[in-house]
Amino acid sequence: MQRLLLLCLVLVHLHAGAAPAGVILLWTGVPPGGAAPGPQRDSAKGSITQVEQPYLLVHRPARPNGTAILLISGGGYAHIEAGKESGPAASWLQAQGITAFELVYRLPREGGGVAAPFRDGQRAMRVIRARAAEWGIDAARIGILGFSAGAHLAGMTAVQPDAVLYAPVDAMDGVSARPDFAVLLYPVLTMQRPFDTTHAKKELLGSQPTQAARDALSVERHVDARTPPTFIAQALDDPVAPPENSILMAAALRRAGVPVELQQFQSGGHGWGLGKPGSAPAVWPQLLLAWLQVHGWMAQPAG
């Protein structure tokens, strides 16, 4: 209920042309490429469509530890499942001392075209890094975490942080958009046959894309030595995103010499968010914390 009230408050302020506390608008005026023609819509369960003004919801812990993570919900690029993905994850990260930023991005069929979500992801990373001191964040400890199609957006941002997607609008666009680490959960990553069965592929590329278009939006095709260390988790019985999405990405990272942690669960399906208690995927948050500590993005626990 509290989250629904917050989203309603966001809608009221955005319609009035302003942003409430804890909300950071990504762009001044009309976003590059345009936006949805109507007011943002939010379901009772926190599914978002019709994004007019992309923005960040800021979740600041009482005692920030200097680490920050940009959260990107999935929804097949047709809607944004913030209520069951980025929202709960933000609350959990906040409890760990991590500053969390939920990204509410434009959808490709609602205004701005296919490039819109990727512009928003890149801009979000730049805004967070440019204003890191304001939130008590270490600018070298800013990660990105995506669920499902949100993992595709997170992955594209991680592998192509320097891509010229829009004309610079202010000094923040001179800041690096490269995440220091990436987390991809039950991810949609490849647009290659025969694994191109996702709704995300349909929304981005349609039914008969060219091979060049497939390659351009297949995350694993753009991995290089500058790609940040990556944590991947997926269930082998995922009925939406074939497990090969994770397997192909992990292989590409290893070939490039990039550290990768691949967690595969025998069961769990798709869309598990934080993970149902007692299910195999429910361990991923603790596995992620351990991985962050090993790589120095979070302090080791005392003792």
N, C-alpha and C positions, 0 to 999 in steps of 0.2 A: 504493500500500500504506500509506504514512504517513497519508494522508487517511482511509482505511478504519479504521485503528487509532484515529485521533482520534475518529471518529464512534462507534466501539464504546465508547471511554472516556466520551463524552458520554452514551450510553445508560445505562451503568452508574451514573454519578453522578446522572442525572435520575431513574432508578428508585429511587435511595436518597434522593431529595429534596434533592439538592445540585447545584451546578454546578462543574465543574473550571475551572482557570485558562484564560482565553481564551474562556470561554463566559459570556454574560450572559443570564440569564432575564428575559423581558419583564414577567412578572407574578408577584406573590406569591400562592401558592395557586391556586385554580381560575381560569383566564382568563375574562373577561367573555363570557357566552354559552355557556360550556362548552368541552370539548375532546374529542379522540378517546378512545374508551373503552379502547383497548388500548395496549400499549407501542409506541413509535416503531419503524418498520421501515426498514432501509436495505439496498438491494441492493448487490451487489459493485461496481456501476458508479456508486454514489452517488446512486441515485434514492430519495427519502425519501417515506414515507407515515405515517399514523397518528401525527400529532404531538400528543403530550399536553401538552407545555409549550413554547410558542414561545420561541425564543432567538436570540441573535446569536453568530456565531463571529467573534472579533476577530483581525484580521491586522495586527499593528503592524510597520511598517518599522524598520530599524535607525536611520534618520535621518528622522523624520517631517517633511514639508514643510508641515504644517498643514492640508492638504486631506484630506477624508474622503468616502467614497462607500458608501452602503448598497446592497448587491447583492441582487437578487431573481431567482432562477431561475424558469423557466417549467415547463410540464408540464401545461398545459390545466386547471389547478386540480384535477387528479386525482392528481398526484404532483409532486414537486419535483426537477428535474433538476440538482441541485447538483454532481454529479460532472463534468458536461461544460460547465456554464455558470458558476455563481458561484464554484466552486472554482478553476478555472484563471484566471478573471478576477481573483480576489482575489490570487493569487500574482503576476500581472503588475502589478497596481496597487501592491502592496507593494514591488516592485522599482523602481517610479517614485517612491517616497517617500510614496505615498498610503496612509492608514490605511483598510483595507477591512473592512466588516462584512457577513458573509453572514447573510441572514435566513432562518430556518427557521420557516415560518408554518403556521397551521392551514388545512386544506383544507375547503371549504364542505360537502361531503357526509360529512365524518367527525366532525362535532361543532362546535358553535358557530354553525352556519348560514351563510348567505351573507355576513353581515357580518364573520365571524371574520377572514378574511385582511386586510380593510381596517382593522379594529381593530389587528391586529398591525403592519401597515405604519405606521400613524399613531403607535402607541406606540414603535416602533423609532426613528423619527426624533426623537421627544422624548427618549428615553433617550440617544441619541448626543449630541444638542445639550446636554442637561443635564449630561452628564459630559465635555464636550469638553476642559476643562482637564486632566482626569486623563490623557487620551491625547495631549496636545500638539496638539489640533485647534483651528483657528480656527472659532468658532461661526458665522461668516458664510461659510464655505467648505465646506458639507456638502451633497453631492449625492446623487442617487438614480439607480440604473441597473437596468433590468429587461430580461429576455429573454422574448420571446413573451408568454405569459400573465403572466409576472412583470412585463412592461412595462405590462400593464393595471393590475396592482396598484400599480406605481410611478407610472403616470399618474394613477390615481384619488387617490393620496396627494398628488401635486403640484397637482392642480386643485381639491381640496377639503380643504386642510390643517386648516381650522377646523370641519369638519363634526363635530357632536356624535355620536360613535359609541359612547361608553361613559361611564359616570360616572367622574370623576377618582378615582384610587386613591392618589395621593401628589403631592408638590410638582412632580415632573417633568412632570405633566400640565398644568402652567401654562406650560410652555415651548412655543414655536412648533414645529409639525410641518411647516412649509413647507420643502421643499428649496431650496437656493440655485440649483441647476440640475438638470435631468433629462436622462437618456440612455435612449432607447427603441430597442431592437434587435429587428429582425423582429417588430414589436409587434402584439399583438391589442389594439385600442382601441375599435372601434365595435361596437355590438350592433344596428345598423340593417340592414334588408334592403337589397340582396341580399348584403351582406358578412358576414352572421351565420352563417357556415358552420363556425365553429371549435368545438373541444371545450370551450374555455373558456366560450363562450356557453351550451352545453348544460349544463355543470356549474352555472353561476350562475343561469340563467333557465329551464331546461327547454325543452320543445319548442314551447310556445305561450304566450310571455310577452305581457303587455299592452304597449301602446305606452309607457305611463308607466314600466314596468319597464325597457324597452329604453333609454329616454332617461336614466333614473337611472344606468345603468351604462355609458353611452357616453361615454368620456373627452372626446372632442372637443366634446360638448354643454355642458361645464362650464368651458371655457377662458375666462378673463377677463384683465384687465390685470395681475392679481397672479400669474398663472401664471408659474413661473420659466422663464428661457431654456432651450431644449430642443434637444438633438442627437438626430436620428432617422436610423437606417440600416436599409435593407431591400433585398432582391433583388427585381427585377421578376418573376422566375419563381418566387416563393415559392408553394408548393402548399398551404400550411396557412393562413397569414394573408394574405388578399388585399392587394396593395400599396396599395389604396385606404385601408387603415387609416392608413398614413403620410401619404398625400396629403390626406385629410380633416383630420388633426390639424395638419399644417403650414399648411393654409389657415386653420384656426381660430385658430392662433397669430398668423399674419400679420394677420388681421382685428382681433385684440385688441392689436396693436402689440407683441407679445412676440418677441424675437429667436429665430429658429429656423434650424438648420442641417439640411437634408435631403440625405442621401446615398443615392442609388439606384444599385444595381449591376445590370447587365444579367443576370447569372447569379449563382447561389450557393444558391438554394433556401431552406430553413428550418433552424433549429437549428444554426447554424454556430459558436456560441460565440465563441472568439477568432478563428476563421477558419482553414481549412485552408491551409497554406503554398502560395502560388502561385495561390490562388483570388482572385476579385475582392473578397469581403468581408474578406480578411485584412488589408486596409489600414486597417480602421476604428479599431484602437487608436491608430495614429499620427495619424489625422485627429482623433480625440477629444483627444489630447494637445495638438495645435495649437489646437483650439477652446478648450480650458481655458486655455491660455496667453494667447490673444487677449483673453479676457474677464476675465483677472486672477485666476483661481482657482488657477493655478500659475505659478511664476516662469518667465520666459523663459530658455531655455538660454544659457549663457555664450557670447559671441561671435556 
